[in-house]
Amino acid sequence: MAAIYGRTSAGHARGQGLTTSIAYAVLVAAAALVLYPFIVLFLGSLKTEPGFIANPLGIPAKPTLDNYVYAWQSAHIPQFTVNSVIVSVATVGLTLALASTAAFGLSRFRFRGGRSIYLAFVLLLTIPVQIYIIPLYVVVVRLRLADNFLGLILPYTAGSLPLAVFLFKTAFDGLPGELLDAARMDGCSNLAAYWRIVLPLSRPIIATVTVFTFVQAWNEFFLALIFIHNPALQTLPLGLQAFFVNQYQTQFPQLFATLLMSIGPIVVVYLGLQRQFVAGLTAGAVKG
């Protein structure tokens, strides 16, 4: 019996070891697929234009940082970055304020039409902006918001609200109702309970919505191309396209250097909220 048990344990251990090895191999392959585009960008940013044309994917023969210097000094990267920061931060702030309050009302109060409103938010998740771009353009022009940061912030916020409301509501639905009942017995109003109890317990979802909204606003190009014509107000994606791409050629090494520099703020936001972001994905977004 001992021999049989020993052979069974050894076989089980070998099976677990094989499963672990396969899991690590899959993770390494996935990491390689994710990192490969960044490696190509980094290597390309260190090449000269002739060196890139001769060997687009290879290691640079003579690495140079001239592309980074050119991008920073001549491509107006600081100005475009400031514009993108203003638009993205304002969009995040508005989205968090509107989505959290709307989700709190939809989650904690029962009123006629509440379910229909929530279903409308969910339905909007499936509608791309290109479908309603014409009426949106008419509204923005009539409100004189073209060539204005508000002409981007308000549509970006409206586009971010459906997902944000969905995530906040699923998180609020998972909070124990006894907490709010106890708060009301202690004399808290609904607004005080929302501010002092609900929001502090929803930090993972706040981080998740912040990351999603910031990345969406930071990378958005379509609406910026339509509503912003003043070069001084261009966001980073629009400014890069206008500066490095023309009808004759694309300056890939300089464009790659600028793209790597533009990724920096997104990486900073994600690293700062990484733990809460992951917790929000595994908790609030999965419930319901």
N, C-alpha and C positions, 0 to 999 in steps of 0.2 A: 504493500500500500504506500509506504514511504517513497519507494522508487517511482511508482506511478504518479504520486502527488508532485515529486520533484520534477519529473518530465513535463507534467502539465504546467507547473509554475514557470519552468524554463521556456516552454513554448509560448505561454502567455506573455512573458517578458520580451521574447523576440518579436512577437506580434505588436506589442506596444512600441518597441523600438523602431520597427518598420513603419508604423503609423506616424510616429514622431518625425522620422526622417522624411517621409513623404510630405508631411505638413510643412516642415522647414524648407524643403525644396520648392513647394508651391509658393511660400511666402517670399523666398529669395527671387523666384522668377517674377512674381508680381512687383516686388520692389525694383527689379531691374527694368521692367516695362515702364514704371512710373518715373524712374530716374533718367532713363535714356534720353528723353527730349531735353531735360535740363543739361545733361552732359553735352549734347549736340549744340545747344545754345551757348554754353560756356566756352567750348572749344572754338566755335565759330566766331565768338566775340573777340577772341585773341588773335585773329588772322587779319591780314591785309586783304583788300579787295581782290587782287590777282591771286593771292594764296587761297582764298576761299573758292574762287572759280576753278582753280586747278585741282583742289581737293576739298570738296564741301564737308565731308564727314570725317576726315582724318584729323590726326593731331597736328597742330600748327608747327611748321618748321622753325619759324622765328616768332615766338609769342610777343604780342605788343599790347599795351594798355591805351594806345592812342584812341581807340574807338570809344572807350569810357570817357576820356577827357573831352573828346569831340561832342559826345552825347550830352554831357553835363554843361559844357560851355556854349555850344552853338545850337543845340536842339531845343532850348527853352524848357528843359526837363524840370527845373525848380518851379517855374510858373505853372506848367501843366499839372505838376504834382500837387501844388497848393490848391488849384481849382478842383482837382479830383477829391482831395481831402475834404474841402468845404462841402461839396455835393454829397459825398459818401457819409460823412459824419452827420450832416443834417438829415439825410434820409434814414439813417439808423435811429436817430433820436425820435423822429416823427413816427416811424414804424413801431418802435417799442411802446411809445406812449399810446398810440391809437389802437394797436393790436391788443395790447394787454388789457386795456379798459374795455374794449369791445368783447374780448373773450371772457372777461370776468362777468360782464352782464349776461352773455349768452350761457355761461356755465352755471351761474348761481341764481339766476332769476327766471321765472317761468312767465312768459307773456305771449299774447297772440302774435303769431308771425315770427317768433324767435327761431324756430326750427327752419323755417323757410329762408331767413336771413343767413343762418349758418350754412345751409345747403348752397345758397348763392355764392358764398365765399369759396366753398369747396369746388363748385362748378367753374369759378373763375380761374382755378389752377390749371384748367385744361385749355384755356383760350390764349393764344399767343398775341402779342401786342400788334403784330402786322395786320390782324383782322380789323382792329378798330383804329388804325393809325390815322385815317382820314378825318373822322369826327374829333379825334384827339388833337390833330393839327389845327382844325378849325377853332376848337376851344382855346388852345394855347395862343393862337394869333389874336383872337378877339379879346382875350384878357391881357394882351400885350406882354406876354411872358416869353416870347421868343428873344434869343440873345440875352437871357437872364437866367441866373442859377435856379430861380424858382420854377422856370420852365422845365428843368430836369428833376429837381427835388420832388415836386408834387407828383408827376407821373411815375417816378421811381418808387415813391412811397405807396402809391396806389397799386403798382404792380407787385410790391412786396407784401402787402397786407393779407392776401388770401392764405399764403403759406404760413405767415406769422400768426394769424388768427387761429388757424388749424392747430399749430403746435402749442400755442398758449392754452387753447380750450382743452385739448387732450391732457395737458398738465394740470390745469385747474380742476378738471373732472376727477383727477386722481387724488386730490387733497381731501383729507377727512372733513366731513361736514361739521363734526363736533368742534373743530377749531374755531370756525366762524360763529357757531352757536355760543361757545364760551366767551368769545370776544364781544358778542352783542350783550350777553348777560353782564359783562363788565362795563358796559356803557359805550362800546365802540360803535361808531357809525359804519355804514357799508364802506365809505371812502377810507376811513381809518383802518378798517380790517384789511382792505385791499392793500394799503400802503405799508402797514406794520406787520402783517402776517403773510398775506398771499405772495407779495413780491419777494420778500426774503427767502421764502421756501421755493421760489421758482428761478433761482439763479442759474441752474443748468440750462433751462429753456431760454432765459434771457441771453445767455452766452451763445446758444445755438442760433437763435434768431439774429443776433448781432453779427456773427460770422457770415451766415448766409446772405443777409442784407448788404453787408459791407462789400463782400466779394461781387455780388450782383451789380451794385451801383458802381464799384470801381472799374469793372470790366465792360460795362455797357457801352455800346458803340452806335447802335441803330438810331435811337432817339437823339443822342448828342449830334449825330450827323445831320439830322433834320432840323433841329431847333437852335443849334448854335452855329452862327456864321462869323461871329467876331473872333479873330485869332486870339485875342487876349483872354477870352472866356473858355477856350477849348479845354476839355478834359484830356487826361493822358492818352487813352486809346485813340481819340480823334486827332490829337496833336501829333502823335507818332505816325499815324497813317498819312497825314498831310505833309509831314516833314521828310519822311524817309522813302515814300512810295510816290513815283510819278509815272507818266505814261511811257517813259523810255527805259527805266531800270529801277530796281530796288536795291538799296545799299544794305545788303544783308549783314555784314559784320557790325556795322554801326547800329542797325536795328536790333540785332541780337544783344548787344551790350545794353541798349536802352531797355529792352524787355526784361533783362535780368535785374536792372535797377528798379524797374516799375513793380516787380514782384515783391520787393522788400516790405512795403507797408502791409500787404496781405499776410506775409509770413509773420510779421510782428504781431498783428491782431490775432492770428491763429495761435501762436505760441503763448500769448498772454492769456487766452481763454481756452487753451487746449483741454485741460482737465474738466472744466465745466461743460465744454462743448461735447466731449465724449459722453459725459454723464447725461446730458440732455438728449442725445441721440438714443441712448440705451434705455432711458426712463420715459420721459414725457412723449417722445415721438412714437413709441411702440405701444403705449397704453391705449385703451379705448376699443 
